[in-house]
Amino acid sequence: MDRRAFVISTAAAVLPWRIAFAQSGWRTFEVTTRAEVDFAEGVSRVWLPLPLAEDTEWHRSLGSAWSGNAARAEVVRDGKYGVTMLYAEWPAGQAAPRIELTSKFSTRDRAVDVGRPDANAKALGPAQHAFYTAPTEWIPTDGIVRDTARGIVKGASSDIEKARAIYEWVVDNTFRDPKVRGCGWGDIKTMLETGNLGGKCGDLNALFVGLARSVGVPARDLYGIRVAASAQGYRSLGVGTPMISKAQHCRAEFYAQGAGWVPVDPADVRKVVLEEPPGRLAVSDPKVVAARKRLFGSWEMNWLAYNMGHDIALPYSKGPKLPYLMYPNGETGNERLDQLDPDAFKYAIRAREIT
C-alpha cells in the first residue's frame, strides 16, 4: 500500500499553527507505531489508537499517515465515544502483515486555577452532564462505589470541594502496585469490595472518576502515552528514551461550574511515592507534597492524548469489548493478541520532538 495521509490539515493551515505554538509554549512531537503479526492464521487485523481528534487549548493533532502491506487500512471510530483509530486488515495467506503509523501533534502544559472563576469556561449541558456521570461496564456508580464516595464527600458542598476530597482520599488510601500488568483495567468495584486498593493509572484514576460520578460530579478518564522526559524534575513522570512502547498512561478530569474541565492525576502522585529516586518515598516527602499539589489542577504535557472512551467495541471484531483503547490491538484468525506484551504481539512505539 502506498503511503497515505488522513485527518490532516492543509500545509497552509499547519504552518501558521506551528509559528503560533512556538510563541506560546507549544511543543511538537512525532510518534511512530509499527505493528507486525507473526504466525498469521486466517484474516489478521490491527487497531492503532490515533491522537485526540478534538483540538483543545493544550493538545492539537497535526495529522497522521501510514504505510505497510495491508489490503485495507482506514480510520474508524467507536460510535459511543467517537474514539478514532487506524484499522488495518490482511487476508488469509498474507505473509508478514505489517503496518506503520506516524502521527504529529502539539502540546503545551495545562493548568486550571480552581480558585478563580473562568469566564470563558464552557457550560456543560444536561445531556453532557448525564453522559459524564453515567456508569460504564467497569466503572459502576452505585452500591459500594456510591456508598464510599458519599462518606468521602460528607460536608462538601461544591463540585470542586467534592473532587478535592475524592482526590485526597485516592492519594491517601491507594498505592501503586508494580505487579499489575500494563496500566490495569480499572475494575473499581472489585477494588473496593476486596479492600485491595493497589493498581496502576488505569485503576487509580478510574477510581477517582467512578467515585466522582457516583456523587454527581462529571468526570472522565483520558488515555494516552508519555513521549518525553519530565521538565519538572520527576524522573518517574516521563520517558528518557525514544522507545515508548510501554509508556502508556491515563489521566483524569472533572468538571466544575465556572472552572470547566479540571485536570487531575492522583495515580501519578502514587507513582512518585513508589518510583521517584531513591524510591518508596513517604507521603510527607517534599517531592510527593509538591506533586500532590501540582497534580490537582495541572498536567505536564509530555504526553500524547488518544481518547476518553470506555467499553470500546473494536470495529470488525467479534472479540470482547475493551475497557479502553490505549495500546495497539491485534488479532489473527479471530484470536486476540496480547496487547500488553509488545514482544508477543510485535509492536514498537517511538517518539521524537520535532520543534
Secondary structure as UniProt FT lines:
FT   STRAND          4..6
FT   HELIX           11..23
FT   TURN            24..25
FT   STRAND          27..36
FT   TURN            38..39
FT   STRAND          44..49
FT   STRAND          59..68
FT   STRAND          72..77
FT   TURN            79..81
FT   STRAND          84..90
FT   TURN            92..93
FT   STRAND          98..107
FT   STRAND          110..111
FT   TURN            114..115
FT   TURN            119..120
FT   HELIX           126..131
FT   TURN            132..133
FT   HELIX           143..153
FT   TURN            154..155
FT   HELIX           159..173
FT   STRAND          175..176
FT   TURN            178..179
FT   TURN            182..183
FT   HELIX           188..194
FT   STRAND          198..199
FT   HELIX           201..214
FT   TURN            215..216
FT   STRAND          219..226
FT   HELIX           235..237
FT   TURN            245..246
FT   STRAND          248..256
FT   TURN            257..259
FT   STRAND          260..264
FT   HELIX           266..275
FT   TURN            277..278
FT   TURN            283..284
FT   HELIX           286..294
FT   STRAND          298..299
FT   STRAND          303..307
FT   TURN            315..316
FT   STRAND          329..332
FT   TURN            333..334
FT   STRAND          335..336
FT   TURN            339..340
FT   TURN            342..346
FT   STRAND          347..353
//
